Amino acid sequence: MSVYVFYYNESGARVFTKSSVNKEAKDLLKRKGYKKHFFEVEAESAQDAIAKMKKNDDEYLKELKDYSDNLLFVGLVGVASFFKE
């Protein structure tokens, strides 16, 4: 298995094995407007790495939605208790 890293810009994302991204590659990616994503994953292939990243993103978005729903509920309870008095 290899460790994969992700680079992204406004037009898309690219995945590389961590060992293949040397200083020159990093400089080239930076000149083309790419930024390194914080997520690194160990996977059998680039396709597997992309699937793991997508799963991670989906889990993060679900947690964010749950958190937002909880804040909405607390806000609605607060507003309701304010008008009740």
N, C-alpha and C positions, 0 to 999 in steps of 0.2 A: 504494500500500500504506500501511496505517496501523500504528502501534504499539499493541498491546493490552496491558492490564494486568489482573491478576486480584485479586479480593478474596474472602476466605473467612471463614466462621464455622462453628459446629458444625452448622448446618443445611444448609450448601451453599456454593457458590461462584458468583461473578458475574464476567463479563468486560465490560470497557469499553475504548473507545479512550482512549489516554492523554490526548489533547487534550480529551476531554470531562470529565475528572475534575478539577474546579477545587477550590478550598479549601472551598467550601460542601458540595460533594458528598463530599469526604473527611471532613468533620466529621459529615455525616449517616450515612455508612457506619460511622464509628467509634462513633457513638451506638447504632447497631443491632448493634454487636458484631463488625463486619467488620475484618479485618486484611489489609494488602496483602501479597500473595505476592511473593517476590523475583523471580519469573520474568516477564520481559517479552518479547514476541515481535512481529516484523513479519509481518503477514499480510494477505491480501486481504479476509477477512471474519472475523466472530466465530467462525463454525464452523471455519474454517481455523486460527484461533488456538487454539481448544480442542483440535483434532486435534494441533497441534504441541506443546501442553503435555502432552497424554496421551503422545505419543511420548517426550518428554523424561522424564516420570515413569517410563515403562516401562523406558527405558534406565538410569535411575538405580537402579531396583529390581533390574534384572539385575546391574548392577555391585555393588550391595550384597549380593546373593545370592552372587555369585562370591567376594567378599571373605569372607563368612561361611563359605562352603565351604572356602576356603583356611585360615582360622583353625581350623576343625574338624579338618581334616587334620593341621595342625601339632600341635594338641592331642592327637589320637589317637596320633601318632607319638611325642610326648613321653611319654605315659602308657605306651605299649608299651615304649619303651626303659627306662623306670623299672622296670617289672616284669620285664624281661628280665635285669637285673643282679641 
